[in-house]
Structures are given as C-alpha cells and as structure tokens.
Amino acid sequence: MDIDTILEKWELAKQKKANTEKECEKYKGAVERYMNKKGTDSVSSKYYTVTRRSNTRQQLSKQRVPPDIWERYANRITYTSYHIKKK
C-alpha cells in the first residue's frame, strides 16, 4: 500500500470517527435530558444500564511540588461521565 492510499484511508477514518463522535454526543445528550427529567443518575432498559457520575480531578503542571503549593494552586476540574454496559 502506498503512502497516498494510507493517508487517504486515515483521513476517511478520521472523518468517520468525527461523525460517530457527534452521533454518540447526540444520544448521550438525549440520555442526559431523560435523566434530568426523571431526577435520576441511573437508567435501565431491557438490555442496557447507564449510570452518570460526577468526577473531580486536580492537576498542576509541575511535578513534585510541596503540598501547600499544591493546595493553593491546583485546579479542580469536575466533569460528568456516563458509563453504559450491556446486561
């Protein structure tokens, strides 16, 4: 396989991935709206279960800083994650 073919296939794969990610975000948004409407963090169907969790992480660009510096300057990032599993 020549490099042009490889690069073309890679570009097509990236486009497919972007479209698939958009589609996943659409469905995740629909599940999020449903959960918000029902006031729950877990939804089950006949074949699937989705749980929503809030995650927090701390990050500082320098390694091995003293704890007082960490507490003072670390950024707290909270985000929601969704976990789907087949029953």
Residue pairs with C-beta under 8 A, 6 or more apart in sequence:
28 82
31 43
31 50
31 82
32 52
32 80
32 82
34 43
35 41
35 42
35 43
35 50
35 52
41 51
41 52
41 53
42 49
42 50
42 51
42 52
43 49
43 50
44 50
44 87
46 87
47 86
47 87
48 84
48 85
48 86
48 87
49 84
49 85
49 87
50 82
50 83
50 84
51 82
51 83
52 80
52 81
52 82
53 80
53 81
53 83
54 78
54 79
54 80
54 81
55 78
55 79
55 80
55 81
56 76
56 77
56 78
57 76
57 77
58 70
58 74
58 75
58 76
58 77
59 74
59 75
59 77
60 69
60 70
60 73
60 74
60 75
65 73
